[in-house]
Amino acid sequence: MNEITQNLLKLVSDWKGSFSGAYNIRENGCGIDRKSSKNIKIESKQDKPGLDIRIAPGTKGETVYIPACVTHGGVDDLVYNDFYVGAGADVLIIAGCGVHTENGEPARHNGIHRFFLEEGSRVKYQEKHIGTGGIGIKSIDPVTDIHLGKDSVLEMDTVQIGGVDKTLRETTAVAEEGARLIIRERLLTDGEQTADTIFKVELNGKNSGADIVSRSVARGASRQTYTSDIVGNAPCTGHSECDAIIADTAFVDAAPKLSARDPDAELIHEAAIGKIAGEQILKLRTLGLTEEEAEAKIIEGFLS
């Protein structure tokens, strides 16, 4: 792998020269290194670019790494990865993406990930996105499709806090009886960057639930949109929350939606958009920070 890939791996997937456990490293549209474990098998798809990742029932405490890196302009990488998680498994999946440009040409990564969780399984899914380098539009467009079997749980932690010029982030999920979906999204845009987030969740099973929280900061002339739609088709609980800080001439549009189709569906949404409070800046300045340092501290804490 080249030096840019190694630097991107450090940023998006905690690369320390190697991975422990199962992994697949993708560079500029090609798989360059792969390892399966006894309980986690990674195989290439036969009909399209991408992987089938099969996690054996009862697998506990293992990690699978599926990072993708684009290291120069002129690359439009599309990949389809399917995760099949066996009953009772409990694993961590890390699927970061980094895009780097230098020559002025655009570069894009579009990862389409599907999750199929069997009964009683649990997945923690971490996704970090970053853009680096010089001129050239850097785009990352993740699509996540989640199928939650009975009593399964998926926790998704998705972060994009620098360098990505355009992103369209689409997540859909269907939850069966007793299944739960937990999502934490953190976004930072600046300059002319744009970020569009779409969540749609269908709670089909009794006692299923979803908890979706998005925190974002929009600076410069950047633009963000947030759309969420939670549909309760059974006795269930659903919560959607969007908190955004805006500065300069940035624009944020939040549109949460709830659809209750069962009298015992308990659904709630919250949305708040505003600037950093002046008293927060003043308090930190009394501790010796400049206004710029105080603002950076507040944003760091908000997105942590």
C-alpha positions as CSV (number, residue, x, y, z in Angstrom):
1,M,0.0,0.0,0.0
2,N,1.2,3.6,-0.6
3,E,2.0,6.2,2.0
4,I,-1.2,8.1,1.6
5,T,-3.2,5.0,2.2
6,Q,-1.3,4.3,5.4
7,N,-1.9,7.9,6.7
8,L,-5.6,7.6,5.8
9,L,-5.9,4.3,7.6
10,K,-4.4,5.9,10.8
11,L,-7.1,8.5,10.6
12,V,-10.2,6.4,9.9
13,S,-9.5,3.0,11.4
14,D,-6.9,3.2,14.1
15,W,-4.3,1.6,11.9
16,K,-1.0,1.0,13.8
17,G,0.9,-0.8,11.0
18,S,-1.4,-3.9,11.2
19,F,-4.9,-5.0,12.2
20,S,-5.7,-7.8,14.6
21,G,-8.5,-10.1,13.5
22,A,-10.3,-10.1,10.2
23,Y,-9.8,-7.3,7.8
24,N,-10.0,-6.1,4.1
25,I,-8.2,-3.0,2.9
26,R,-9.4,-1.3,-0.2
27,E,-7.3,1.2,-2.2
28,N,-8.5,3.1,-5.2
29,G,-11.2,0.5,-6.0
30,C,-9.1,-2.6,-5.5
31,G,-8.6,-4.9,-2.5
32,I,-5.0,-4.9,-1.6
33,D,-4.9,-7.0,1.6
34,R,-7.3,-9.4,3.3
35,K,-7.4,-11.8,6.2
36,S,-10.3,-13.9,7.5
37,S,-10.5,-15.4,11.0
38,K,-11.9,-18.7,12.3
39,N,-15.3,-17.1,12.9
40,I,-15.3,-14.2,10.4
41,K,-15.0,-15.1,6.7
42,I,-14.5,-12.3,4.1
43,E,-15.0,-13.3,0.4
44,S,-15.2,-11.3,-2.8
45,K,-18.6,-11.0,-4.5
46,Q,-18.9,-12.7,-7.8
47,D,-21.3,-10.3,-9.6
48,K,-20.2,-6.9,-8.5
49,P,-17.4,-5.1,-6.7
50,G,-17.5,-5.8,-3.0
51,L,-17.5,-8.3,-0.2
52,D,-19.6,-10.8,1.7
53,I,-18.6,-10.8,5.3
54,R,-20.0,-13.8,7.3
55,I,-19.8,-13.8,11.1
56,A,-20.5,-17.2,12.7
57,P,-23.2,-17.6,15.3
58,G,-22.0,-17.1,18.8
59,T,-18.9,-15.1,17.8
60,K,-17.9,-12.9,20.7
61,G,-15.4,-10.1,21.2
62,E,-14.0,-10.0,17.7
63,T,-13.4,-7.1,15.3
64,V,-13.6,-6.9,11.6
65,Y,-12.0,-3.9,9.7
66,I,-13.3,-2.9,6.3
67,P,-11.6,0.5,5.5
68,A,-11.5,2.0,2.0
69,C,-9.1,4.7,0.8
70,V,-9.0,6.8,-2.4
71,T,-5.5,8.4,-2.8
72,H,-5.8,10.6,-5.9
73,G,-8.2,12.4,-8.1
74,G,-9.9,10.7,-11.0
75,V,-11.2,7.8,-8.9
76,D,-15.0,7.0,-8.5
77,D,-15.0,4.0,-6.3
78,L,-18.3,2.0,-5.8
79,V,-18.4,-1.0,-3.5
80,Y,-21.1,-3.3,-2.1
81,N,-20.4,-4.9,1.2
82,D,-22.9,-7.3,2.9
83,F,-22.6,-8.3,6.5
84,Y,-24.3,-11.5,7.7
85,V,-24.2,-11.7,11.5
86,G,-25.1,-15.1,13.0
87,A,-27.4,-15.6,16.0
88,G,-26.0,-14.5,19.4
89,A,-22.8,-12.9,17.9
90,D,-21.4,-9.8,19.5
91,V,-18.8,-8.0,17.3
92,L,-17.2,-4.7,16.4
93,I,-17.1,-3.6,12.8
94,I,-14.9,-0.6,11.7
95,A,-15.5,0.6,8.2
96,G,-13.8,4.0,7.8
97,C,-13.2,5.8,4.5
98,G,-10.6,8.4,3.5
99,V,-10.4,10.4,0.2
100,H,-7.3,12.3,-0.8
101,T,-6.8,14.6,-3.8
102,E,-3.9,16.8,-5.0
103,N,-4.2,17.3,-8.8
104,G,-7.5,19.1,-9.0
105,E,-9.5,16.2,-10.2
106,P,-12.5,15.0,-8.2
107,A,-12.5,11.8,-6.2
108,R,-15.4,9.9,-4.7
109,H,-16.1,6.8,-2.6
110,N,-19.6,5.3,-2.5
111,G,-19.9,2.4,-0.1
112,I,-23.2,0.5,0.0
113,H,-23.3,-1.6,3.2
114,R,-26.1,-4.0,4.1
115,F,-26.4,-5.6,7.5
116,F,-28.4,-8.8,8.2
117,L,-28.5,-9.5,12.0
118,E,-29.9,-12.8,13.2
119,E,-31.8,-13.3,16.5
120,G,-30.0,-12.0,19.6
121,S,-27.0,-10.7,17.7
122,R,-25.3,-7.4,18.5
123,V,-23.1,-5.2,16.4
124,K,-21.2,-2.0,17.1
125,Y,-20.5,-0.3,13.8
126,Q,-18.0,2.5,13.6
127,E,-17.7,4.7,10.5
128,K,-15.2,7.6,10.2
129,H,-15.0,9.7,7.1
130,I,-12.3,12.2,6.2
131,G,-10.9,14.1,3.2
132,T,-7.3,15.2,2.9
133,G,-4.9,16.8,0.4
134,G,-5.2,19.8,-1.8
135,I,-7.6,21.0,-4.5
136,G,-10.1,18.6,-6.1
137,I,-13.7,17.8,-4.9
138,K,-13.7,15.0,-2.4
139,S,-17.0,13.2,-2.1
140,I,-18.1,10.3,0.2
141,D,-21.6,8.9,-0.2
142,P,-22.4,6.1,2.2
143,V,-25.5,4.0,1.9
144,T,-26.4,1.8,4.9
145,D,-29.3,-0.7,4.8
146,I,-30.0,-2.5,8.1
147,H,-32.2,-5.6,8.7
148,L,-32.6,-6.3,12.4
149,G,-33.8,-9.8,13.4
150,K,-35.6,-10.6,16.7
151,D,-33.9,-9.1,19.8
152,S,-30.9,-8.0,17.8
153,V,-29.1,-4.6,18.4
154,L,-27.0,-2.4,16.1
155,E,-25.2,0.6,17.5
156,M,-23.9,2.9,14.7
157,D,-21.3,5.6,15.4
158,T,-20.7,7.7,12.3
159,V,-18.3,10.6,12.2
160,Q,-17.3,13.1,9.5
161,I,-15.3,16.0,10.9
162,G,-13.0,17.3,8.2
163,G,-12.2,17.7,4.5
164,V,-15.1,16.2,2.7
165,D,-16.6,18.6,0.2
166,K,-19.8,16.7,-0.6
167,T,-21.6,13.9,1.1
168,L,-25.0,12.2,0.8
169,R,-25.6,9.9,3.8
170,E,-28.5,7.5,3.5
171,T,-29.5,5.0,6.2
172,T,-32.6,2.7,6.1
173,A,-33.5,0.1,8.7
174,V,-36.2,-2.4,9.4
175,A,-36.5,-3.8,13.0
176,E,-38.4,-6.9,14.0
177,E,-39.6,-7.9,17.5
178,G,-37.5,-6.7,20.4
179,A,-34.8,-5.3,18.0
180,R,-33.1,-2.0,18.6
181,L,-31.2,0.5,16.5
182,I,-29.0,3.2,18.1
183,I,-27.3,5.8,15.9
184,R,-25.0,8.6,16.8
185,E,-24.0,11.0,14.0
186,R,-21.4,13.8,14.2
187,L,-20.7,16.2,11.3
188,L,-18.6,19.2,10.7
189,T,-18.8,21.3,7.4
190,D,-16.9,24.4,6.4
191,G,-16.3,26.6,3.4
192,E,-18.5,25.5,0.5
193,Q,-19.0,22.0,1.7
194,T,-22.4,20.2,1.7
195,A,-23.8,17.4,3.8
196,D,-27.2,15.7,3.3
197,T,-28.3,13.1,5.9
198,I,-31.4,10.9,5.4
199,F,-32.6,8.3,8.0
200,K,-35.7,6.1,7.5
201,V,-36.5,3.5,10.0
202,E,-39.5,1.0,10.1
203,L,-40.3,-0.4,13.5
204,N,-42.3,-3.5,12.6
205,G,-41.9,-5.7,15.6
206,K,-43.4,-5.5,19.1
207,N,-41.1,-3.8,21.6
208,S,-38.7,-2.7,18.8
209,G,-37.0,0.7,19.1
210,A,-34.8,3.3,17.5
211,D,-32.8,6.1,19.0
212,I,-31.2,8.5,16.5
213,V,-29.1,11.5,17.5
214,S,-27.3,13.8,15.1
215,R,-25.0,16.6,16.2
216,S,-23.5,18.9,13.6
217,V,-21.6,22.1,13.2
218,A,-21.9,24.2,10.0
219,R,-19.4,27.0,9.4
220,G,-18.4,29.2,6.5
221,A,-20.9,29.1,3.6
222,S,-21.5,25.4,4.1
223,R,-24.9,23.7,3.8
224,Q,-26.4,20.8,5.7
225,T,-29.8,19.1,5.5
226,Y,-31.2,16.5,8.0
227,T,-34.2,14.3,7.2
228,S,-35.5,11.5,9.5
229,D,-38.6,9.4,9.2
230,I,-39.5,6.9,11.9
231,V,-42.4,4.7,11.2
232,G,-44.1,2.8,14.1
233,N,-46.0,-0.2,12.8
234,A,-46.3,-2.0,16.1
235,P,-46.0,-1.2,19.9
236,C,-42.5,0.4,19.9
237,T,-40.4,3.4,20.9
238,G,-38.7,5.8,18.5
239,H,-36.6,8.9,19.2
240,S,-35.0,11.3,16.7
241,E,-32.9,14.3,17.7
242,C,-31.0,16.8,15.6
243,D,-28.8,19.5,17.3
244,A,-26.9,21.9,15.1
245,I,-24.6,24.9,15.6
246,I,-24.3,27.4,12.7
247,A,-21.8,30.2,12.2
248,D,-20.9,32.7,9.5
249,T,-23.3,32.3,6.5
250,A,-23.9,28.6,6.9
251,F,-27.3,27.0,6.4
252,V,-28.9,24.0,8.2
253,D,-32.3,22.5,7.3
254,A,-33.8,19.9,9.7
255,A,-36.9,17.9,8.9
256,P,-37.8,15.2,11.4
257,K,-40.9,13.1,10.7
258,L,-42.9,10.6,12.7
259,S,-45.5,8.1,11.5
260,A,-47.5,6.1,14.1
261,R,-49.5,3.3,12.7
262,D,-50.2,1.5,15.9
263,P,-51.9,3.0,19.0
264,D,-49.0,1.8,21.2
265,A,-46.3,3.3,19.1
266,E,-44.5,5.9,21.2
267,L,-42.5,8.3,19.0
268,I,-40.8,11.6,19.7
269,H,-38.6,14.0,17.8
270,E,-36.4,17.0,18.8
271,A,-34.6,19.6,16.7
272,A,-32.5,22.6,17.8
273,I,-30.4,24.9,15.6
274,G,-28.5,28.0,16.8
275,K,-25.2,29.7,17.3
276,I,-22.7,29.3,20.1
277,A,-24.0,31.2,23.1
278,G,-22.0,34.3,23.9
279,E,-21.8,33.5,27.6
280,Q,-20.1,30.2,26.8
281,I,-17.4,32.1,24.9
282,L,-17.1,34.7,27.7
283,K,-16.7,32.0,30.4
284,L,-13.8,30.3,28.5
285,R,-12.1,33.6,27.8
286,T,-12.0,34.3,31.5
287,L,-9.8,31.2,31.7
288,G,-7.3,32.7,29.4
289,L,-8.5,31.4,26.0
290,T,-8.8,33.5,22.9
291,E,-12.2,33.8,21.2
292,E,-11.0,31.4,18.5
293,E,-9.7,28.9,21.0
294,A,-12.9,29.1,23.1
295,E,-15.0,28.4,20.0
296,A,-12.9,25.5,19.1
297,K,-13.2,24.0,22.6
298,I,-17.0,24.4,22.5
299,I,-17.3,22.7,19.1
300,E,-14.9,19.9,20.2
301,G,-17.1,19.2,23.2
302,F,-20.3,19.4,21.2
303,L,-19.1,16.9,18.7
304,S,-17.5,14.5,21.2
